[in-house]
């Protein structure tokens, strides 16, 4: 790696199980510590997903299920030269989630 490899990019994707969206739902960047990238360093990131990014499991005229598989990738661009790159990519798949509409609380009289 080089001094120019200055950030990891973590991206969350969803794939609808049944009819529905397949898209990027959120992404964030994490600075590389160092002065250079080292194998011994560990990193973590929080990916904030905006509200109402996904269709819910409520009856939908488009038939969307509201059930999604999540895949998260992390990417580090090597920037070794202008003609050859040795980029780093990792990914993890799962879990499968079901999105539901928030319920309005009722207060007993």
Buried (B, 14 or more C-beta within 10 A) or exposed (E): BEEEBBEBBBBBBBBBBEEBEEEEBBBBEBEBEEEEBEEEEEEEBEEEEEEEBBBBBEEEEEEBBBBBBBBBBBBBBBBBEEEEEEEBEEEEEEEEBEBEEEEEEEEEE
